[in-house]
Each structure stands twice: as structure tokens, then as C-alpha cells.
């Protein structure tokens, strides 16, 4: 069984259990990506608005990403170019933003 291990401090908003087969749900995965974005941004001392401006997205959009959402009730799903731009601005590798194990994104297809 794979077990999720976060590289960041556990703050109570992250899942504290392992699901059957050790997989996160898509919603949990998105929240963890958002948490990792927020941690990386704070480590650089940047505001959400500054990061959004540097990436070329609306401040509101970036705020939702840090919550793991695209819109209320829907997990974040940024375009690849946006995700890579965030990595460049925050000076992190893509793998640092994406927790493992990944959810099964093929489920139900």
C-alpha cells in the first residue's frame, strides 16, 4: 500500500488518514497542491496578488488555486502553462507541488 507523505507541515487542513489503496481523492489532491502553492509563495515572501500578476492570471483565480479550487466545489485544474509559470515564479519543481500518490484520474472514464 502506498502512503501519502507531505513534505510540508501538517496544519490540520490536510488529510490525516490513508484511504483504501493509499490514494488521495481528487479533491484532497487539489487541496494539497493548493497548500503546496501557498507554502512556496510564503517561503518567497510574495503576496497572492503579486504571484498572480507575474503568472498572468487574476488574483481571484490564484486565491482559489491556493484553496485547491477552480470554482466553489470543483477541484483546481489549471492549464499546464499556468502551472509551469507558477513553478517558475515560485522557484519550485513541478514535483514539489504534486503530492503522491496521485489520485486515479481515469476513474469513471
C-alpha positions, 0 to 999 in steps of 0.5 A, a space after each residue: 500500500 502506498 502512503 501519502 507523505 507531505 513534505 510540508 507541515 501538517 496544519 490540520 487542513 490536510 488529510 490525516 488518514 490513508 484511504 483504501 489503496 493509499 490514494 488521495 481523492 481528487 479533491 484532497 489532491 487539489 487541496 494539497 497542491 493548493 497548500 503546496 502553492 501557498 507554502 512556496 509563495 510564503 517561503 518567497 515572501 510574495 503576496 497572492 496578488 503579486 504571484 498572480 500578476 507575474 503568472 498572468 492570471 487574476 488574483 481571484 483565480 490564484 486565491 482559489 488555486 491556493 484553496 485547491 479550487 477552480 470554482 466553489 466545489 470543483 477541484 483546481 485544474 489549471 492549464 499546464 502553462 499556468 502551472 509551469 509559470 507558477 513553478 517558475 515564479 515560485 522557484 519550485 519543481 513541478 514535483 514539489 507541488 504534486 503530492 503522491 500518490 496521485 489520485 486515479 484520474 481515469 476513474 469513471 472514464 
